[in-house]
């Protein structure tokens, strides 16, 4: 009896699944047809608009008798064409509106200057204001120029860098609290990196009249190792990163198409030196071998 009930339940479930699949298939087939029938078709193709032309009062799909209005954008003027066009018999009446740019071209940026107060398109009577950036000073030109009859009055501002050049970094040091452009009076503070100690120079230097006072900090490694030389024909180092501290291990392996001839695949920083024999890889095709210090 139990087996009969199980079989009946399976038959019932199969019937429900079949009905649901049939329902979704019917809905997909006939529903999509219904959707297509309710969508209006466009009588006219999308009308093209030229540069500087703005279209209003119409939208796709374009039906019989629909009218589009056209105007010229700011800084443009009408030279030909019609301000309105109507969809009639599958085509647009009239001619496309043509607008001509009457404003000014984009004013140039000069190095070390900011420009503000104006945006494209640049209409007649529009002003652009220039100022020098931090660390720069005015050399020549005008702080304000005006668009008149398609041309700019005056000359854009020219600024000259009066700050300091980028301070010299030593290998074992890094700086903080200063960024380019380095203005007069700006301080840069240097500290030695981990595993390094001060040898000479100043921890703080100041930008004075375009030059740095003092000497950048010199640091020397007192613990750990220099970067391990690359092995020719090998990948690496992996499993380690700079600064290489005492006891740190780096791994090398021969590239595809190369095979290990001699040496070690790992090397460890011990007492400021890398242990182990340099890995030597040779081409599987019989190419010559290179030891790790001669190249990449």
Secondary structure, DSSP 8 states (H G I E B T S, - for coil): -HHHHHHHHHHHHHHHHHHHHHHHHHHHHHHHHHHHHHS---SB------TTEEEES--SSB-TT-EEEEEE-TTEEEEES-SEEEEETTEE-S---EEEE-SB------TTEEEES--SSB-TT-EEEEEE-TTEEEEESBSEEEEETTEE-S-B-EEEE-SB------TTEEEES--SSB-TT-EEEEEE-TTEEEEESBSEEEEETTEESS-B-EEEE-SSB------TTEEEEES--SSB-TT-EEEEEE-TTEEEEES-SEEEEETTEE-S---EEEETTS---B-TTS--
